[in-house]
Amino acid sequence: MELQKLFIPSPVPLPLLKAARALRGTMTDAEQLLWYCLRRKQLGGFRFRRQHPFEMFVLDFYCCETKLAVELDGGQHNEPEGIARDKARTEFLNKHGIYVLRFWNNDVFTNLEGVLQRIYEVLMEQQKIVPLTPPP
């Protein structure tokens, strides 16, 4: 009888874990509003985590089932340094199979329905891409 290898997640570095916990307590107004709509599987039955640590980053919202990260950006992300950081972060996450959706904070306030519709569309697309069961 062959024993299957168990998946054992690598522990999250303590500083990153502390940062994620702190960010959960200091969410922006836009993050709070979007979280109110995503929590408790309210969007198509998909479960999201907020301020989810991954490698060296903390993702604003993350759906493990479809490997979708949703990032909300404020004005600092429109500066040259912010744009470069976001591009590198997105490329890193993409290399790990995570699709990244970005919205401006203002979009959440002025077009919440459109933001939720776009997230839902990508969830449905990603669901077709991500295998339902992990390979043996």
C-alpha positions in Angstrom: 0.0 0.0 0.0 1.5 3.3 -1.1 1.3 6.2 1.3 0.3 9.5 -0.3 2.3 12.6 0.5 0.5 15.0 2.8 0.5 18.6 1.9 2.0 20.5 4.7 1.9 24.3 4.2 5.0 26.2 5.0 4.6 28.4 8.1 4.0 32.0 7.6 6.9 34.1 8.8 5.9 35.8 12.1 6.5 39.4 10.9 4.3 38.8 7.9 1.6 37.2 10.0 1.7 40.1 12.4 1.5 42.6 9.5 -1.6 40.7 8.1 -3.3 40.8 11.5 -2.6 44.5 12.0 -3.9 45.2 8.5 -7.1 43.4 9.3 -7.6 45.8 12.2 -6.9 48.9 10.1 -8.7 48.3 6.8 -9.5 51.3 4.7 -13.1 52.3 4.2 -13.0 50.9 0.6 -11.6 47.6 2.0 -14.3 47.4 4.7 -17.1 48.0 2.1 -15.8 45.4 -0.3 -15.2 42.9 2.6 -18.8 43.4 3.7 -19.8 42.1 0.2 -17.3 39.3 -0.1 -17.4 37.8 3.4 -19.4 34.7 4.3 -19.5 33.4 0.7 -21.9 36.1 -0.4 -20.5 36.4 -3.9 -21.4 33.2 -5.8 -20.6 31.0 -2.8 -16.9 31.7 -3.1 -14.9 32.0 0.1 -12.6 35.0 0.4 -9.9 35.7 3.0 -9.0 39.2 3.9 -5.4 40.4 4.4 -4.1 37.0 3.4 -0.4 36.5 3.8 1.3 34.9 0.8 5.1 34.5 0.5 6.3 38.0 1.2 3.1 39.9 0.5 -0.3 40.5 2.2 -3.1 40.2 -0.3 -6.1 42.4 0.3 -8.6 39.7 -0.6 -7.9 36.1 -1.7 -10.0 33.3 -2.9 -8.0 30.0 -2.5 -10.5 28.0 -4.5 -9.9 30.0 -7.7 -6.5 31.5 -6.9 -7.8 35.0 -7.3 -6.3 38.0 -5.5 -8.3 41.3 -5.4 -6.3 44.3 -4.6 -7.6 47.8 -3.8 -5.4 50.7 -4.6 -5.3 54.2 -3.3 -3.5 57.3 -4.7 -0.1 56.2 -3.7 -0.3 53.3 -6.2 -0.5 55.9 -9.0 3.0 57.3 -8.3 5.9 55.9 -10.4 7.3 53.9 -7.5 3.9 52.5 -6.6 3.2 51.5 -10.2 6.6 49.7 -10.4 6.0 47.9 -7.1 2.5 46.8 -8.1 3.8 45.5 -11.5 6.5 43.4 -9.8 4.1 42.1 -7.2 1.5 41.1 -9.9 4.2 39.4 -11.9 5.4 37.5 -8.9 1.9 36.4 -8.0 1.1 35.4 -11.6 4.2 33.2 -11.6 2.7 31.4 -8.6 -0.6 30.8 -10.5 -2.5 33.6 -8.8 -4.6 35.9 -10.9 -4.6 39.5 -9.7 -7.5 41.9 -10.1 -6.9 45.6 -9.2 -9.4 48.3 -8.5 -9.1 51.9 -7.3 -10.6 52.6 -4.0 -12.8 55.2 -5.7 -14.3 52.4 -7.9 -15.5 50.6 -4.9 -17.3 53.7 -3.7 -18.7 54.9 -7.0 -19.3 51.6 -8.8 -19.6 48.8 -6.3 -22.0 46.8 -8.4 -19.6 46.9 -11.3 -16.6 45.9 -9.2 -18.5 42.9 -7.8 -19.7 41.9 -11.3 -16.1 42.0 -12.6 -14.9 39.9 -9.6 -17.7 37.4 -10.2 -16.9 37.1 -13.9 -13.2 36.4 -13.1 -14.2 33.9 -10.4 -16.2 32.0 -13.0 -13.4 32.1 -15.5 -10.8 31.0 -12.9 -13.0 28.2 -11.7 -12.8 26.6 -15.2 -9.0 26.9 -15.1 -8.2 25.7 -11.6 -8.6 21.9 -11.2 -11.4 21.0 -8.9 -9.3 18.3 -7.2 -5.5 18.5 -6.7 -3.5 16.0 -8.6 -2.3 12.9 -6.7 
